[in-house]
Amino acid sequence: MSLPPLAPVAELERRLGLAPGTLTGSDLVRAGVALEDASTLVRAEAGTDWVAGDGATITAPAVVTTVVLAAALRAYRNPDGYQGESVGDYSYQYARESTSGYLTPSEVLIVRRVAGKAGSRVYTVRTPSAYDPDPAATADPFRAVVA
């Protein structure tokens, strides 16, 4: 069973400056796909589906819906991911992160925080042991150690 998008098409229409129910045909399909894709990316980062037991009610916090709508809006407005255009003397450049259908680093951080996964990365640093009497012994792991 496919999960429903984390935001409705009507909210995407509002952000496009349209009245809810305005999009039809292929534009409505594009909007729905953009919301599905953005929802999938958010769910992958969060590790949760934010859908109630009935399979239809969305339980995502408002900030998650905002992230989904922002990502879907980028994908809807710029489906081919163009970075800019030039025609004669006219030139236009999109902001660097506004050309992607993916989540921006700040959006990933927001989703991970809400899902309780922020700061879950573990980094390690390996240092030589202060108790090793012969530091050269660690230089060649295949060297026979004679006691």
C-alpha positions in Angstrom: 0.0 0.0 0.0 1.3 3.4 -1.0 1.6 6.0 1.8 -0.3 9.3 1.3 1.7 12.5 0.9 2.5 14.4 4.0 0.9 17.6 2.6 -2.2 18.1 0.4 -2.2 19.5 -3.1 -4.4 22.4 -1.9 -1.5 23.7 0.3 0.9 23.5 -2.6 -1.6 25.5 -4.7 -1.8 28.1 -2.0 2.0 28.5 -2.0 1.8 28.9 -5.8 -0.7 31.7 -5.3 -3.6 29.7 -6.6 -7.0 29.0 -5.1 -7.4 25.4 -3.9 -8.7 23.2 -6.7 -7.2 25.3 -9.5 -4.7 22.8 -10.7 -6.1 20.3 -13.2 -4.8 17.7 -15.7 -1.0 17.3 -16.0 -0.4 20.2 -13.6 -2.3 18.4 -10.9 -0.5 15.2 -11.6 2.9 17.0 -11.4 1.9 18.6 -8.1 0.9 15.2 -6.7 4.1 13.6 -7.8 6.2 16.4 -6.3 4.4 16.0 -3.0 4.8 12.2 -3.1 8.6 12.5 -3.8 9.2 15.1 -1.2 7.2 13.0 1.4 9.3 10.0 0.5 12.6 11.9 1.0 11.3 13.3 4.4 10.2 9.8 5.6 13.6 8.4 4.6 15.4 11.0 6.7 13.0 10.6 9.6 12.6 6.9 9.7 8.9 7.2 10.3 5.9 7.4 8.1 3.8 9.9 10.2 0.5 8.1 9.2 -2.1 7.0 11.7 -3.4 3.4 12.0 -6.2 4.2 9.5 -3.6 4.6 6.8 -4.9 8.0 5.7 -4.6 10.5 8.6 -1.3 12.4 8.6 0.3 12.8 12.0 3.4 14.8 10.9 4.2 18.0 12.8 3.5 21.3 11.0 7.3 21.9 10.5 7.5 18.6 8.6 4.6 19.6 6.4 6.4 22.9 5.7 9.6 21.1 4.7 7.6 18.8 2.3 5.9 21.7 0.8 9.1 23.6 0.3 10.8 20.7 -1.5 7.7 19.9 -3.6 7.4 23.6 -4.6 11.0 23.6 -5.8 10.4 20.4 -7.8 7.1 21.7 -9.2 8.5 25.1 -10.3 11.7 23.8 -11.7 11.1 20.1 -12.7 14.2 19.9 -14.8 16.5 21.4 -12.2 17.7 24.3 -14.3 20.1 26.7 -12.5 19.6 29.7 -14.7 18.7 31.0 -18.2 19.8 33.6 -20.6 17.9 35.1 -23.5 19.6 38.0 -25.2 20.3 40.6 -22.6 18.0 38.9 -20.0 19.6 36.6 -17.5 18.2 34.8 -14.5 19.9 32.6 -11.9 18.2 30.5 -9.3 19.5 30.4 -5.8 21.9 27.5 -5.4 19.7 25.2 -3.3 16.5 26.1 -5.1 17.2 23.9 -8.1 17.0 20.5 -6.4 14.1 18.2 -5.8 16.1 16.9 -2.9 16.0 18.2 0.7 18.4 21.0 1.6 20.9 20.4 4.4 18.9 22.7 6.7 15.7 20.8 5.8 17.4 17.5 6.6 18.4 18.9 10.0 14.9 20.0 10.7 13.4 16.6 9.9 16.0 14.8 11.8 15.5 17.0 14.9 11.7 16.5 14.8 12.2 12.7 14.4 14.7 12.7 17.4 17.6 11.8 15.2 19.6 15.0 15.2 23.2 14.5 16.4 23.0 10.8 16.1 26.2 10.5 14.0 29.1 9.1 15.9 32.7 10.0 15.0 35.7 8.2 16.3 39.4 9.1 16.4 42.0 6.5 16.8 45.2 7.3 18.6 48.2 5.2 19.5 48.0 3.7 23.0 50.0 5.5 25.7 50.6 2.0 27.3 52.3 0.5 24.2 56.0 0.1 25.3 57.1 -0.1 21.6 55.4 2.4 19.3 57.2 0.8 16.3 55.2 -2.4 17.0 52.1 -0.7 15.7 53.8 0.4 12.5 54.0 -3.1 11.1 51.0 -5.2 12.3 52.6 -8.4 10.8 55.8 -8.1 12.7 56.4 -10.9 15.1 56.3 -9.8 18.7 58.8 -11.6 20.9 58.5 -11.2 24.6 
